Amino acid sequence: MKIFNVLPLLFLIALLGYGLTHFILTRTQLGRCVYAIGNNQRAAYLAGINVNRQKLIFFALNGLFVGCAAMLLLSRVGAAQPSTGTGIELQAIGSVVIGGAPMSGGKGKVLGTFCGVLLWGVIGNALNMMRVNPYIQDVIIGLLIIFAVAVSSLRLHAEKAMME
């Protein structure tokens, strides 16, 4: 389904999800707790944050978002198979890492994740149009993720060196 015969409804729902996530992370106490716990769980605990309670809220919100995404995926595919969605977790983690969030946590922006998703989609579409073998596509995407993790790690080490 398209809005005004231009924008797919799923794209608008995704933008709404990004907007909601951005609002939570930047404008709420819960968002500050996400970054604090992700950066240093022990320090967050010592700062008075109930880490276990906050983690429970994080996982509940994650479950809500995953449930909505699964419902949207199944509405697009039209059938539910046990293997539906296999490999999407790699795409999700890869998009976040490609978007600039370090694997160590505590940093990252929703806009970076959005750009990572767009880049992942463009690369995947280009590889499909060039008729690259799907197994080779996985290797190329894996190399891209390794490259993104390496750049993120080097950036963090450079930041630590500048602080000292």
N, C-alpha and C positions, 0 to 999 in steps of 0.2 A: 504494500500500500504506500502511496506517495502523497505528500501534501502539496497541493497546487501542481501536481504532475511533475515535480522537480525533486523535492527532498524526500528520501525514504523515511518512513515513520520510525524505523529502528534507529536511524542516525539521530533523529531528534530525541528519542528516548535515551540514547547513549549520551548525548550532550547534556540532558537533564541530570543523568547520573553523575557525569563529571562535575557539573555545577554544584550538585548537592554535596559531593565529596569535597570539592574545593571549599565550600562554605563551612563544612564540619571541621576541616583541617586548619582553616585560617581564622575562623571567627568564634570558635567555641572552646570551652575549657577541655572538652574531650579531645579536640585536635591538638592542643598543647600537650596533653598527656600522651598522645600517640607519639609525638616527636621526642618527648622527654624519656619515655620508656624505651623507645627504639634507640635512642642515643646512649643511654646508660641506665639500665634497669635498677641497679643498686643506688645510684644517685637519686633517681626518681623516688625510690622508696624512702630514702633518708630525707627527701624534701617534703614528705608527708603525703605522697600519692599512694592510694590503695592499689597497688600494682595488680593483684589478682582480680579485684573487682573490675578494674579498667580493662584488663585482658579479656574478661568474660564479655564485657560490652563490645569490645573490638570484634571478637569472634562471632557474637550474635549479629552485629551489623554486617560482617562479612558473609554470614550465612544468608541474611536477607538479600544482599546484593547478588550473591551467587544464585539464589533461588529465582530472582527476577531475570537474571541473565539466562538461566537454563530454560525458563518459560519462554523467553523471547527466541532463543535458539530453536526450541522445539516448534514454536509457531512458524518459524521460517522453514525448517526442514520438513515438517509435516508428519513426522513419525518418530517414535521413541525406540531406539535400539540400545542394548547395553553398551555398545561401543560409541554411541553418539557423544561427541565432545572429547574423544580421546586426543590428547596432545594440546588441548587448549590451555592447560596449566603452564606448559612450556611457553606458549605464546604470551600468556599474561605476565609471567616472571620476566621473560625476555623483553617485553615491551617496557616494563618498568625500569629494567637495567639499561636498556638502550636509551630511555628517556632521561637518564642521568642519576637515578637513585642508587646509592651505594648498597652493596650486599650487606654491609655491616649495620645498616639501618640508621634511623635518626634524622635523615635528610631526605630531600626529594620534594618535587612539586607535582601537582596534578597536571599542569600544562606540559611538563616534561614527559609524563606518562602518555598524555594525549599525542604528543609529537612522536613518541616511540611507537605507539599503535599505528599512526599514519605511516611512518617509515616502514614498519613491518609489513603493512598492507601493500605499499607501493613496491617494495622489494619482492614480496610473494607474488603479486600480480605480474610484475616484469618477468620473473622466473617462469611463471606459468605461460606467459605469452611467448617466451623463447623456447618453450617445450623442454625445459630442463627436467630430468628425471626427479621424481618426488624425493627419492632417497638423497640425491645430491642437493636438493633444496634444503633438506634438514641439515646436511653438513654445512652448507653455506650460512644458514641462519645460526647454527651452533657456533661457527667461527665468528660471526658478527657479535654474538653474545659474549664470547670469550674476549674479543677485542674491546667491547664496551666495559666489561669488568676490569680489564687491564688498565684502560684509560681512567676509570673511576678510582682504582687503587693508586695509580701514579698521582692523580690529582690530590687524593687524601694525604699521601706521603709528602707531597710538595707543600700542602697547607700546614702539616705538622712541622716541617722543616722551617717554614717562614715564621711560625710562632715561637720557635726556640731561639 
